[in-house]
């Protein structure tokens, strides 16, 4: 094995000496030196732009297909191989299984026909109904209290009259 004892500076100088205009152009700001400007990019060439990382997305069909394949796995290690092949984590599988079970239960539940009720409107109608009932009960209470007051006055008048009509026993 041969060891090269040259410094990096002399190696770089040797590389740059093959193009005499390159070192000249590096010192001057003018563009007349052959190596001073980068070569123009030809249209249609790949400029090597690194794409951004995108979040993984699995459609419902993909989820169902992967879950069915995972359910068919019986031997040890088959599920792990499937997950590596599909690029899926075990937590994703368990989440998808829960979603599948919830969807199955929701599909079996009875559905109410017609348009869906607006919760704010339903609540407002319920409050209006309770307000009408309260007002009706207050009206009945006022009438009952008036009847009770009249009965008290009648009873007191009759009590006075009966006391006056009694013969005095001496």
Helices and strands as residue ranges (DSSP letters): H 8-17, H 20-27, H 60-72, H 78-86, H 90-108, H 119-165
